[in-house]
Amino acid sequence: MHPMPRAMRRICRGLALAICALAAHVALAQAYPAKPVRMILPFPPGGPTDLLGRAIAQKLSDQIGHQVIADNRPGAGGNLGLELAAKSPPDGYTIVLSSPLIALGPLLYSRLNYDPFKDLAPISQIAVIQNVLLVHPSVPAKTLKELIQVARRSPGKLNYGSGGVGTTTHLAPELLKSLARINMVHVPYKGSGLALIGLIGGQVDVLIMAVPASAAQVQAGKVRALAVLSTQRAAALPDVPTTKEAGVENLEVPIWYGILAAAATPRDIIARLNSELTKALTSSDLKERLAGAGIEPMNSTPEQFGTFIRSENVRFAKVIKDAGIKPE
C-alpha cells in the first residue's frame, strides 16, 4: 500500500477538524439553553419596558425549562444596557430588550461605546405601543387637519411638550412639522408623565404620547385626541382616527420593542430564540396580559427586524437633521 501524499494528509486533517468543529457547534446549539438566560432591560423598573420584559421573561422561562432572568440596567439613556449586551459573550445567554433607541442612538449621541449595527444581532421585533396626538381643549382644532391649519396661520404660536430631547415624544411632533410644513415650539420635560401634566394644565398645546398612559385623560375630557399614529385604531380610543384617516400620510410612529443578542451569537441559537419568542408572543395568555397594559405583541424574523431598525435610522436621520437636533 502506498503512503498517502503529504498534501492529501493535510487536506484530510483539515476536513476532520472542520467536521469536528461543526459537530461541536451542532451539539452546542442542540443543548441550548443549558443554564439560565439573562434578559437585560435598559430602563428603570416600573415602565412599559419593564412590564413587557418581565412578562416575556416569565413566559420564556416556562417554555425553555430554564429561568430567564429580567435584569434592569438603566443608565446613559438606555445605552448602558445595550452596551452590556453588545460586549457579552456571544453564546445566547445574554439578550437585551430594546426600544427605538437601537435605531436612534447613533443619531442622538456623538459617542457610543458600541455600534448598534455591528455589535448586536437582531432576534425579533416583539411589541408595539401606539402613540396618540393630543391637544389642550383650548386649542381650536377638532381634527388633525384643523390643527395643521391653526399652526400655519400662526407659525410658532403653538408649542408642544415632550418627555425629553430625542425621545419618541420629541421626534414624532418633529416628523409632523416636517410632513405638514408647520412650525411649533418644543418644550421638553423630564419624562412624558410630566409633559402630560403640562398639557392638562395648559402649559403646552400639543403632546404626542403613548395611548395607555393618556387614554384615561382623553376619556375624562381633560385633553382632546386628534389622531393615533398607527396603521390601525387603538382599542382604548376606538373613535379616534389614525393619522392616515385624518389626512396625513407617513406619520406612523409607534413605540416599538425588540430583542437582540451579541453579534457573533451562532445563527442556530438566534433561530431557537426567535422560535421561542414567536411561540410566547402568539400565546393567548401573554397576549391577554399585554393587552391589559396597552401593549400589542408582534413577531418577525431576525432579518425583518434588522431591516426595520435600519429603515427607522434612515427615516429619523432626516427628521433630526431638519429639526437641528444636535447629538449629545
LINTACOR-V292364 format. One line per field, one symbol per residue. phi: phi as a letter, one per 40 degrees, with the letter a starting at -180 (. if undefined). burial: 1 if it has 24 or more other ideal C-beta (glycine too) atoms within 12 Angstrom, else 0. A space follows every 50 residues. Layout:
phi->???
burial->???
This chain:
phi->.cccddcccccccccccccccccccccccccccbadbcbcbcbcchcccc ccccccdcccdcccgbcbccbcbcifghcccccdccccdcbgcbbbcbcd dcccdccbbcabcabdcbbbbcbacbabbcbbcbbcdcccabbccccccc cccbdgccbbcachcgcdcccccccddcccfbbbccbcbchccccccccc cgcbcbabacddcbdcccccgcbbcbaccacbccdcbccccccccchbcg bcbccbbabbbddcddcccdcccccccccccbccccdcccdcbgbbcaaa cdccccccdccccccccccccccgccdc
burial->00000000000000000000000000000001100011111110001111 11111111110011000111111000111111111101011111111111 11111111100101011011111111111111111100101011001101 10000001111111111111111111111101111111100111111111 00011111111111101100001111111100110110011110010100 11111111111110110011011101110110000100010011111111 0100110110011011001100101000
